[in-house]
Structures are given as C-alpha cells and as structure tokens.
Amino acid sequence: MATETVQTHTPTPWRRGKASDAIVADAPLRPFDSPEDVAYYGGYLIAESVTVANQDFIVRACNVHEELLEALRELVRQDACQRATQATDIGLAMAVDRAWTAIAHAEGR
C-alpha cells in the first residue's frame, strides 16, 4: 500500500522581506535555501514579485488563519450555535451553516 505524503506549509509567522516584493518566514521549509538568499530576502523566501497591498493581505491572512479557524470551530461547537440550527432565528442558523462551509473550505474539503 502506498503511503500518502502530507505537504505542509512554511511555519508562521510570515512577514514582508527586505526585498521590496518578497514574503518571507523565519523558519525554513525547503532544505536548499542558501545563506546568501536568506540574507538578501531577509528571511526564508515564500513568494516574490508580490505587490505591497497583496503582501500585507497574504501575511495577515496566513498569520491569523489557524487562530481564526480554531475560533470558528469552537463557536460552531457551542451549544448555542447548535441549537440555533433548529431555532426560529433563520439568520443565525444561516450564519452557522456559512461557518461550517467556511471551515470545510479552510480545511481543503
């Protein structure tokens, strides 16, 4: 039986690099980053040729992704949210459904 390789992302936090269009991390994911590249980019390169507005958006989104996902999971696990799916408050029930969908998308399902 073949074993499946799990691909992980570069550990957070991510940040803007010294090179004006780069996003970097403090921890390596790839074993082949040279010390010269790390010094040039100001960290371990994740992406380059990224606009400043997209750099800020990507960095904020990636750095808070796991925390937001766990908070959303906890909210939908709470009894109040579970009861809301059977309650007459259709707006809250729809919000809980959207939260479950968002969790599934964030987990790649």
C-alpha positions as CSV (number, residue, x, y, z in Angstrom):
1,M,0.0,0.0,0.0
2,A,1.4,3.4,-1.0
3,T,1.7,6.0,1.8
4,E,0.5,9.5,1.1
5,T,2.9,12.4,1.7
6,V,1.4,15.3,3.6
7,Q,2.5,18.6,2.3
8,T,2.9,21.3,5.0
9,H,3.2,25.0,4.6
10,T,6.0,27.1,5.8
11,P,5.5,27.8,9.5
12,T,4.2,31.2,10.5
13,P,4.7,34.0,11.2
14,W,5.2,35.3,7.7
15,R,6.3,38.8,7.0
16,R,7.4,41.2,4.3
17,G,11.0,40.7,3.4
18,K,13.9,43.1,2.9
19,A,13.5,42.7,-0.9
20,S,10.5,45.1,-1.7
21,D,8.4,42.4,-3.3
22,A,9.1,39.4,-1.1
23,I,7.2,37.5,1.6
24,V,9.5,35.6,4.0
25,A,9.4,33.5,7.1
26,D,11.9,32.9,9.9
27,A,11.7,29.1,9.6
28,P,12.8,27.2,6.5
29,L,10.6,24.7,4.7
30,R,12.9,23.9,1.9
31,P,16.3,22.4,2.7
32,F,18.1,24.2,-0.2
33,D,17.8,27.9,0.8
34,S,21.3,29.4,0.7
35,P,22.5,31.7,3.4
36,E,23.0,34.3,0.7
37,D,19.4,34.1,-0.3
38,V,18.2,34.3,3.3
39,A,20.3,37.4,3.8
40,Y,19.1,39.0,0.6
41,Y,15.4,38.4,1.2
42,G,15.7,39.0,5.0
43,G,14.3,35.5,5.7
44,Y,13.3,32.3,4.1
45,L,11.6,33.1,0.8
46,I,7.9,32.1,0.4
47,A,7.0,34.3,-2.6
48,E,8.4,37.2,-4.6
49,S,7.0,39.6,-7.2
50,V,4.1,40.4,-4.9
51,T,2.6,43.9,-4.7
52,V,2.7,45.7,-1.4
53,A,-1.1,45.5,-0.9
54,N,-1.1,41.8,-1.6
55,Q,1.9,41.2,0.7
56,D,0.1,42.8,3.6
57,F,-3.1,40.8,2.8
58,I,-1.3,37.5,2.4
59,V,0.8,38.0,5.5
60,R,-2.2,39.0,7.7
61,A,-4.3,36.1,6.4
62,C,-1.7,33.4,6.8
63,N,-0.6,34.6,10.2
64,V,-4.1,34.5,11.7
65,H,-5.5,31.6,9.6
66,E,-5.2,28.8,12.3
67,E,-6.3,31.1,15.1
68,L,-9.4,32.2,13.3
69,L,-10.2,28.7,12.1
70,E,-10.0,27.3,15.7
71,A,-12.2,30.2,17.0
72,L,-14.8,29.5,14.3
73,R,-14.7,25.7,15.1
74,E,-15.3,26.5,18.8
75,L,-18.2,28.8,18.0
76,V,-20.0,26.3,15.9
77,R,-19.4,23.6,18.5
78,Q,-21.0,25.6,21.2
79,D,-24.5,24.5,22.3
80,A,-26.0,27.9,21.5
81,C,-24.9,27.6,17.9
82,Q,-26.0,24.0,17.6
83,R,-29.4,24.9,19.0
84,A,-29.6,27.9,16.6
85,T,-29.8,25.5,13.6
86,Q,-33.1,24.3,15.0
87,A,-34.3,27.7,16.3
88,T,-36.6,30.1,14.5
89,D,-33.8,32.6,14.1
90,I,-33.2,31.9,10.4
91,G,-30.4,34.5,10.2
92,L,-28.3,32.8,12.9
93,A,-29.0,29.4,11.5
94,M,-27.8,30.6,8.1
95,A,-24.7,32.1,9.7
96,V,-23.9,28.8,11.4
97,D,-24.3,27.0,8.0
98,R,-21.9,29.5,6.4
99,A,-19.4,28.9,9.2
100,W,-19.5,25.2,8.6
101,T,-18.9,25.8,4.9
102,A,-16.0,28.2,5.6
103,I,-14.4,25.6,7.9
104,A,-14.6,23.0,5.2
105,H,-13.1,25.3,2.6
106,A,-10.3,26.3,5.0
107,E,-9.5,22.7,5.6
108,G,-9.4,22.0,1.9
109,R,-12.7,20.0,1.8
